[in-house]
Amino acid sequence: MQGENQVVYKELIAQLPKSEIHLHIEGLASFDTLWKLIQKHNLKLGINSREELEKRFMIHTLNEFVDLYINVVQACFMKEEDIALLINDTLNYLKGNNIRYAEIFFSPTKLLLNGIPYSGLIEQLTAGAARIQAQGLTVRFISDLSRSYGVQNARRNLQYYLKYPSEVIIGIGLGGSERRYSARDFQKIFDEAIDNGLHVVAHAGEDLDSYAIWDTIRYLKVQRIGHGISAYSDLTLMRYLREHQIPLEICPTSNLYTGRYVTSMKEHPLRTLYNNQLQVTINSDDPTIFSTDLNGEYAKLLDSQLYSIDEIIRMIRNGIYATFMALSEKDHLWSEAQHIIEQQGYANTLQQFNST
């Protein structure tokens, strides 16, 4: 009976309109796209076949992930027109997971080093967002200032944005290696971004203890925390996150691959974070790299038998209301989801949301 219920629950999740807020566009590049670009540009990456390309994706630490991301995935994109392939992969991913709205990171630094002009990159992303919108889906982009490349590079990336603004780029983020640079090093850059009306988010607590999350709150004034899983060991921090309703962008499979705090799905700090009533959201991070997608992330939570369908639905709702959409748009998307939930016989589930 348990197995039958799991199948029904997964079908329900797949039907629901969803959002995703921690997703890197380069991590959506399919193996077909990457292999095509390796051949097109005759790239010497130590990869001589599609099979060798797939084997290169077998990673076990955050540093291995960063190396793969920069020196293989991003290294394939050499021309402006290559970005159109990323848009195709993005559209396929969104459709396949019934994601109606997504806020997607793009990391300009390596692409600029590859010779793609920033203006051309923005033109491609803006045109790509329009193509996706024509399919009834919405994407907005967040520029990852690339912590791994240092403070001056991050400042340059912000200045590029200010020079070439686009209505589809709504904020900045800070990804990359937490260990190389402290969040406080980027305070002035984030202050300038806020002064210019940008949303601000940052990866933190993925590879370092809870002090790294505190730093992003204190110095960067972030509106959301990417990953944030080390918060589970800090009761004061969990209380602060709960009281200030700062969402956490949890990426379960990604955390399992990088391995700093997670060795199995059953041991993931998500359970503690959820129990402490934090606004946890579920995301896929880099679907191709981690062999996952958003529906798959929810399925893994169900398979762990630690989360009920009611809790999964609450996390889907959290994901919608953690976006930077207007409240009316959030309400509209959640209303669509509620209608499906009611149709499928889960009206009692909705009572918990109406009473909170």
VENQUI-V857706 format. One record per backbone hydrogen bond with DSSP energy under -0.5 kcal/mol. CO is the residue of the C=O (numbers start at 1). NH is the residue of the N-H. If there is no record, write none. Layout:
CO NH
CO NH
This chain:
1 5
2 6
3 7
4 8
5 9
6 10
7 11
8 12
9 13
10 14
11 15
12 16
18 100
18 101
20 103
22 285
23 105
24 27
25 28
26 29
27 288
27 289
30 34
31 35
32 36
33 37
34 38
35 39
36 40
37 41
38 43
39 42
43 45
49 53
50 54
51 55
52 56
54 57
55 58
57 59
61 65
62 66
63 67
64 68
65 69
66 70
67 71
68 72
68 73
69 74
72 76
73 76
74 77
76 78
79 82
79 83
80 83
81 84
82 85
82 86
83 87
84 88
85 89
86 90
87 91
88 92
89 93
90 94
91 95
92 96
93 97
94 97
94 98
94 99
95 98
98 18
98 100
100 138
101 20
102 104
102 140
103 23
104 142
105 25
106 108
106 144
107 111
108 112
109 113
110 114
111 116
112 115
115 117
117 121
118 122
119 123
120 124
121 125
122 126
123 127
124 128
125 129
126 130
127 131
128 132
129 133
130 134
132 135
132 137
133 136
138 102
140 104
141 170
141 171
142 106
142 144
143 145
143 173
146 149
147 150
150 154
151 155
152 156
153 157
154 158
155 159
156 160
157 161
158 162
159 163
160 164
166 169
168 141
168 170
170 199
171 143
172 201
173 145
174 203
175 147
177 180
177 181
182 185
183 186
184 187
186 190
187 191
188 192
189 193
190 194
191 195
192 196
193 198
194 197
199 172
200 223
200 224
202 226
204 228
205 230
209 212
209 213
210 213
210 214
211 215
212 216
213 217
214 218
215 219
215 220
216 220
216 222
217 221
223 247
224 202
224 226
225 227
225 249
226 204
226 228
228 231
229 232
230 233
231 234
233 235
234 238
235 239
236 240
237 241
238 242
239 243
240 244
241 246
242 245
245 247
247 225
248 250
248 281
249 227
250 283
251 255
252 256
253 257
254 258
255 259
255 262
258 62
264 267
265 268
268 271
269 273
270 274
271 275
272 276
273 278
274 277
278 280
279 248
281 250
284 286
285 24
286 290
287 291
287 292
288 291
293 297
294 298
295 299
296 300
297 301
298 302
299 303
300 304
301 306
301 307
302 305
308 312
309 313
310 314
311 315
312 316
313 317
314 318
315 319
316 320
317 321
318 322
320 323
326 329
326 330
327 331
328 332
329 333
330 334
331 335
332 336
333 337
334 338
335 339
336 340
337 341
338 342
339 343
340 344
341 346
342 345
346 349
346 350
347 351
348 351
348 352
349 352
350 353
350 354
351 355
353 356
